[in-house]
Amino acid sequence: MAAAGVTDAGLELLAASDDSGRLELLEQVRKDGNHDPNEVLDDALATILAGACPTLREATDTPDPSQAAEHCPTASRRFAQTVPSQASAPALSPPDADCRT
């Protein structure tokens, strides 16, 4: 049952609208003492990767490059969730980046 609580907290963290909301949530998790904030962060990251990596796999398995490129923005948006909003723009790949490399 503890894992479900960590997962719920991780999903709540992902749903937060901005970095300050995420920080407040992590501070509340720390104060409550029910979950380790690092576990919550790990679970949120695992949720993002669980969505983004299969998307990239689909891109690599698609023989047509233009269809493969359609998967890139979806994966990029998911990966961008792992970067604080102040640093998001420079961390993203250019729109024409090749997902297959």
C-alpha positions in Angstrom: 0.0 0.0 0.0 2.9 2.4 0.6 3.9 2.1 -3.0 0.5 3.3 -4.0 0.8 6.3 -1.8 4.2 7.2 -3.3 2.7 6.8 -6.8 -0.2 9.0 -5.9 2.2 11.7 -4.5 4.3 11.4 -7.6 1.3 11.9 -9.9 0.2 14.8 -7.8 3.7 16.2 -8.2 3.5 15.9 -12.0 0.1 17.6 -12.0 1.4 20.7 -10.1 1.2 23.7 -12.4 4.6 25.1 -11.7 7.9 24.6 -9.9 6.8 26.4 -6.7 3.8 24.2 -6.5 6.0 21.1 -6.8 8.4 22.4 -4.2 5.5 23.1 -1.8 4.2 19.5 -2.4 7.6 18.1 -1.7 7.9 20.2 1.5 4.5 18.9 2.6 5.6 15.3 1.9 8.7 15.9 4.0 6.7 17.4 6.9 4.1 14.6 6.8 6.8 12.0 7.1 4.7 9.4 5.3 7.0 9.2 2.3 10.5 10.1 1.5 10.6 13.1 -0.9 13.3 11.3 -3.0 10.9 8.3 -3.4 8.2 10.7 -4.7 10.6 12.3 -7.1 11.8 8.9 -8.3 8.3 7.7 -8.8 7.4 10.8 -10.8 10.4 10.4 -13.0 9.6 6.7 -13.5 6.1 7.8 -14.6 7.5 10.2 -17.2 10.0 7.7 -18.5 7.3 5.0 -18.7 5.5 7.3 -21.1 8.3 8.8 -23.0 10.5 5.7 -23.7 7.8 3.6 -25.4 7.1 6.7 -27.6 10.7 6.8 -28.7 10.7 3.1 -29.3 7.7 3.6 -31.6 9.7 6.2 -33.4 12.7 3.9 -33.9 10.4 1.1 -35.1 8.7 3.3 -37.7 10.3 2.9 -41.1 9.0 6.2 -42.5 11.1 9.1 -41.2 8.2 11.6 -41.3 6.0 9.3 -39.3 8.8 8.6 -36.9 9.3 12.4 -36.4 5.7 12.7 -35.3 6.6 10.9 -32.1 9.4 13.3 -31.2 7.2 16.2 -29.8 5.3 13.9 -27.6 8.5 12.4 -26.1 10.1 15.8 -25.8 7.1 17.2 -23.8 7.3 14.3 -21.4 11.1 14.6 -20.9 10.7 18.4 -20.5 8.6 17.7 -17.4 11.8 16.5 -15.6 13.5 19.9 -16.1 12.7 23.0 -14.0 10.7 25.5 -16.0 13.4 28.2 -15.9 15.8 25.8 -17.7 13.2 24.0 -19.9 13.7 26.0 -23.1 17.4 25.6 -23.5 17.3 21.9 -22.5 14.9 20.9 -25.2 16.1 19.6 -28.5 15.5 21.6 -31.6 12.2 20.7 -33.3 14.0 19.0 -36.2 16.1 16.8 -33.9 16.3 13.2 -35.1 14.8 10.9 -32.4 16.3 7.8 -34.1 19.9 8.5 -33.1 
